[in-house]
Structure formats: C-alpha cells, structure tokens
Amino acid sequence: MESNHLNIQTIRTTLLALLVLTVQQTFANDLYIDPAGAQGRLVIVGGGMIPTAAQGQFVAWAGGRGAKILVVTTASEDAGTDQQDRFSKPWDDFDINSVLIVHAESREEASSKSFLKSLQEATGVWFVGGSQQRIIDRYVGTSFEEELYQLLQRGGVVGGTSAGAVVQSHLAIVGGSRRPQLDTGFDLLPGAVIDQHFTERDRLARLQNTMRKHASKVGLGIDKDTALLVDRRFMKVVGAGAVTAVLPRARKGQQEIVKYPADSLIDLISLRRMVRDRQFPVFPPVKVSEPIVEKGTLMIVGGGRMPLQLVKEFVAAAGGKDAHIVVLPTSMPDPLPEDYGKRMFEAGGAKNITVLRQRERTAVESEEMLEALKTADGVWFGGGRQWRFVDAYEHTKAYPLIHEVLAKGGIIGGSSAGASIQGDYLARANPLGNREIMAPGYEKGFGFLPGSAIDQHFKQRNRFKDMTSLVDKYPQLLGIGIDEGTALVVRGRIGVVKGDGAVHFYDRRRTVMEGEKDYVTIESGRSFDLVDRRAVEAAAGKQE
C-alpha cells in the first residue's frame, strides 16, 4: 500500500511538473511579439480628404508610373453602379499605368479566378469609404483576402479610407457610438484596432471600451484628413490631424492615451510591447537586485577601439585558446557580415569561434544555434542597435542558454550595444533613433548585471546628462557610463576598469550636493564595489 501511495504521489508530482512546464511554455509563446510588424506597406486614412503626402506615398509604394491600382468600391452605396467610376478621379493627377474600379457582387465572385486575376496583377489596392460591414461580408475569409496578403508579400501596398481603414485590423469596429460593435477584418496591422473620424466624431470612449475587452491590443484612432503610413513596423502620421493611441489598463493603473501629431514617427512593435508589459508589475521594481555576478565574468566595453589585451583576457576567462566562443552580431542591420568578430578573437588566441547570424525566431531556435549556445564558454555581443538583440532573443529558447553560460562560470561580453544589453534596464534602445536614453517598450535588458543601467560611448558623445535623467527617474538603479576603448570587467561585486578611458557611476543612494558632479569617475586600473558603490584598491594596470 505504501508503495502504491508513493507511486501515486510520484505520478501527481510528475504531472504537476509537466503542467507547470506546459503553462510556462504557453506563457512564453504568448509573450513573444514578431518584430516584423505589418505584413507589408499600408496607408490608413481616417476619412475626409486623403492627405497629399499619403496619396503620393501610396502611388510611390505601388510602383510610381508603373503602378497598377485596384480601387475596391464595395463599401460605397454606389458600388456596382455607373456612379462608382467617380472613385477613379482622385488618381487622375498621377501619371500611373492603370486604375481599375472593382466590386464583387458576392463572396463566390470574390473567390473566382476572373475576379482575382486583376488583383494578382495589381501593385496597389485601395478601399473606399462607406460601410466596413460590406467589405467584411464580401471579402474576409475568401480567396480575395489570401491574394491581398500575397500582394503585400510581393512588395505591393494596401490602403483605404474611413471604412477602408477600419478593415485593415483583424478586430474591426463596425458600429456603435460608445459601445463598439465588432467583427473580423483583414489581419494587415497585427496587434492593433483601428478607428477613424476619431476626434471629429468623439470616438475616444468607443475605442477605450474596445480596449477594456481586448487588452492585448493597442487602439489607434485616426483623425479626419489624416493618414498613418505603415512600412512594416515603422509608421508615420501625415495630414491635418493626429493619431491617438489607446493602451489598455495597466496592472495597477489606468489606460494610457498618447497623441501623435502630424510628422510623428511611431514604432508599432514598441507599442505592442508596451501593451504586453502592462500586464506585469512595474519595471524596474522599486527594489532591484544588487549588481552582483554570482558566477562567471562580464566584460562590458564602451564601444570604439577594442584593446588587444582585453580580447586576450576575454579568451582566457572563457577557458583559453580551445574555449568555444560564440559571437552574436545581430544588433547590426542586414546584411550581417559572415565573419563578424572572428579575426578579433583569432588575434586574441582563440581557435574555436562560431558566429551566429540568425535573427528570426525559427532560425534562432534551430538545433544548430541552440547546440552552439549549449557548448559556449563565452558569448560576445557586437555593436549596433541594442533593440535588435531584444527582437532576436527575448522569449526564445536561446535566451536561457545565454544566461547559462554565466551560470557555468563562463564569460559574457560586448561592446557598444553589446554593453548596454548586459544591464537590467536597457538604456538607449528606441528603434526610431538612439538619442533618447529611455524608450518605453524596450526598457528591459538581459540583466546579466542586475540592478544596473549601462550606457556607452559615454564621454565621447557627452551622455552625462542623459544618465542623470535616467537615474533621477529610477534612483534604485546603479547608472554606469563607459567611455570608448574602455571595459568594466565584473566578477562578483567588483568591477575593474581597464583600457583607454574611464567608467562613470551614478548612485542616487547618496545625496548630490548642488554644484557637484552627480557621478563618480573611476579611471583605468582602478576598481569599484558595485554593492557598496565606492572605489576599492586593485592591482590591475592600464591596458594598452
């Protein structure tokens, strides 16, 4: 009986463990956001006049003079009548190949070969305004929809105004004044819900109510005479009005409303990440972990020249000439160099170097890449833009394997973007540019050095005030600014400064007196206790 009881208990424990792993895997999958953005290029107009810039961009994306534009009139009451020809007039001022007016009388016609032929030859499709329900009823779920995605895949553009704007999101608002009536539209702009005539018809409450029931999406309200130009993940507002983003209620807080006036640039993926992260506790937490590297070594380099002695030290910390070193160049734009970092580590004595250029999730989770990370003794993050590291590895099977390198006593290093990614808070990760040190949606680093925020090219680009603003907002963090050609090498709680310049530490635990520097500068050859936040004696000399 006792044996049976133990067996049952073992089975229960095993099942519980499997359930937890399954839930964690499902949760991780839910957290992953494809950084590609929209399936292609879109022009989304909030009704009224089509802004000149929007129409011109639509034609340019459709191929300019070689454009073949299909104007779908189904939303209009004039569809299928002699009056529908008026919808070709807005395109008369453009010297383009052809403009064809189309309308399917039935779903069967929308899937017919004869109707689809013109769509297969088109370079741009435009949906006119009217009733979004008519567009949905006629085309969603038909072969027409499939061909619409194919058009985007081959480099074409889809646009529309009013009703033709709403149907571009999978969740489509088809009616209602304050309480929205919803249906299924085209899935052209992932993770978003679109509304139009936004300010003019006072539709904020309607969009807010939509977000209350669909908290995984961002609401985008587009004003009349205004357009949102979408190129995959990057978006621009043009026209007379604005685009209003409604973010769902935070875990502890209210909905957030952000207004983007004309000429604003918006990153769709940042918005989607902001929405996702609102379901979790506030980051960074009020109390952060101490900046201690429990096992292994970190080499955090401020960009610029990489002294050979630092490369040799990295190789030695990884285990010597036969150690397996993995280089990740994925913070750079495509095309990625095949041998990035290889010569540098060969000069440092390494013989076993693997450059992993995979950045799409399926490739990142390939057996080849995962096996390389499992056997890595050292991992090097290259320079570029740190948000690309996040896009490539966060919430993938590769992410914990990188952390495991440290846990096994190996070394993780990186320069420039590869320095910032090592912090708990990710400094300077705005996909739209690197001027802002704080970028909502991209604020979580990989946390190899807990409780820290790391910036680079520090003295050379005069980034002192930027770090001041960051630690003023998040005084719980240890701010670290690293000069070019300089490394902070961390073992345990001690960071040793090596190389050409200095490292600057911002500690808001101490009172900053007016007129004094709000940071401490530690020159090459000196050490810093990251927990006590004070200089300590060290025997390390300046590296040449």
C-alpha positions, 0 to 999 in steps of 0.5 A, a space after each residue: 500500500 505504501 508503495 502504491 501511495 508513493 507511486 501515486 504521489 510520484 505520478 501527481 508530482 510528475 504531472 504537476 511538473 509537466 503542467 507547470 512546464 506546459 503553462 510556462 511554455 504557453 506563457 512564453 509563446 504568448 509573450 513573444 511579439 514578431 518584430 516584423 510588424 505589418 505584413 507589408 506597406 499600408 496607408 490608413 486614412 481616417 476619412 475626409 480628404 486623403 492627405 497629399 503626402 499619403 496619396 503620393 506615398 501610396 502611388 510611390 509604394 505601388 510602383 510610381 508610373 508603373 503602378 497598377 491600382 485596384 480601387 475596391 468600391 464595395 463599401 460605397 452605396 454606389 458600388 456596382 453602379 455607373 456612379 462608382 467610376 467617380 472613385 477613379 478621379 482622385 488618381 487622375 493627377 498621377 501619371 500611373 499605368 492603370 486604375 481599375 474600379 472593382 466590386 464583387 457582387 458576392 463572396 463566390 465572385 470574390 473567390 473566382 479566378 476572373 475576379 482575382 486575376 486583376 488583383 494578382 496583377 495589381 501593385 496597389 489596392 485601395 478601399 473606399 469609404 462607406 460601410 466596413 460591414 460590406 467589405 467584411 461580408 464580401 471579402 474576409 475569409 475568401 480567396 480575395 483576402 489570401 491574394 491581398 496578403 500575397 500582394 503585400 508579400 510581393 512588395 505591393 501596398 494596401 490602403 483605404 479610407 474611413 471604412 477602408 481603414 477600419 478593415 485593415 485590423 483583424 478586430 474591426 469596429 463596425 458600429 456603435 457610438 460608445 459601445 463598439 460593435 465588432 467583427 473580423 477584418 483583414 489581419 494587415 496591422 497585427 496587434 492593433 484596432 483601428 478607428 477613424 473620424 476619431 476626434 471629429 466624431 468623439 470616438 475616444 470612449 468607443 475605442 477605450 471600451 474596445 480596449 477594456 475587452 481586448 487588452 492585448 491590443 493597442 487602439 489607434 484612432 485616426 483623425 479626419 484628413 489624416 493618414 498613418 503610413 505603415 512600412 512594416 513596423 515603422 509608421 508615420 502620421 501625415 495630414 491635418 490631424 493626429 493619431 491617438 493611441 489607446 493602451 489598455 489598463 495597466 496592472 495597477 493603473 489606468 489606460 494610457 492615451 498618447 497623441 501623435 501629431 502630424 510628422 510623428 514617427 511611431 514604432 508599432 512593435 514598441 507599442 505592442 510591447 508596451 501593451 504586453 508589459 502592462 500586464 506585469 508589475 512595474 519595471 524596474 521594481 522599486 527594489 532591484 537586485 544588487 549588481 552582483 555576478 554570482 558566477 562567471 565574468 562580464 566584460 562590458 566595453 564602451 564601444 570604439 577601439 577594442 584593446 588587444 589585451 582585453 580580447 586576450 583576457 576575454 579568451 582566457 576567462 572563457 577557458 583559453 585558446 580551445 574555449 568555444 566562443 560564440 559571437 552574436 552580431 545581430 544588433 547590426 542591420 542586414 546584411 550581417 557580415 559572415 565573419 563578424 568578430 572572428 579575426 578579433 578573437 583569432 588575434 586574441 588566441 582563440 581557435 574555436 569561434 562560431 558566429 551566429 547570424 540568425 535573427 528570426 525566431 525559427 532560425 534562432 531556435 534551430 538545433 544548430 544555434 541552440 547546440 552552439 549556445 549549449 557548448 559556449 564558454 563565452 558569448 560576445 555581443 557586437 555593436 549596433 542597435 541594442 533593440 535588435 538583440 531584444 527582437 532576436 532573443 527575448 522569449 526564445 529558447 536561446 535566451 536561457 542558454 545565454 544566461 547559462 553560460 554565466 551560470 557555468 562560470 563562463 564569460 559574457 561580453 560586448 561592446 557598444 550595444 553589446 554593453 548596454 544589453 548586459 544591464 537590467 534596464 536597457 538604456 538607449 534602445 528606441 528603434 526610431 533613433 538612439 538619442 533618447 536614453 529611455 524608450 518605453 517598450 524596450 526598457 528591459 535588458 538581459 540583466 546579466 548585471 542586475 540592478 544596473 543601467 549601462 550606457 556607452 560611448 559615454 564621454 565621447 558623445 557627452 551622455 552625462 546628462 542623459 544618465 542623470 535623467 535616467 537615474 533621477 527617474 529610477 534612483 534604485 538603479 546603479 547608472 554606469 557610463 563607459 567611455 570608448 576603448 574602455 571595459 568594466 570587467 565584473 566578477 562578483 561585486 567588483 568591477 575593474 576598469 581597464 583600457 583607454 578611458 574611464 567608467 562613470 557611476 551614478 548612485 542616487 543612494 547618496 545625496 548630490 550636493 548642488 554644484 557637484 558632479 552627480 557621478 563618480 569617475 573611476 579611471 583605468 586600473 582602478 576598481 569599484 564595489 558595485 554593492 557598496 558603490 565606492 572605489 576599492 584598491 586593485 592591482 590591475 594596470 592600464 591596458 594598452 
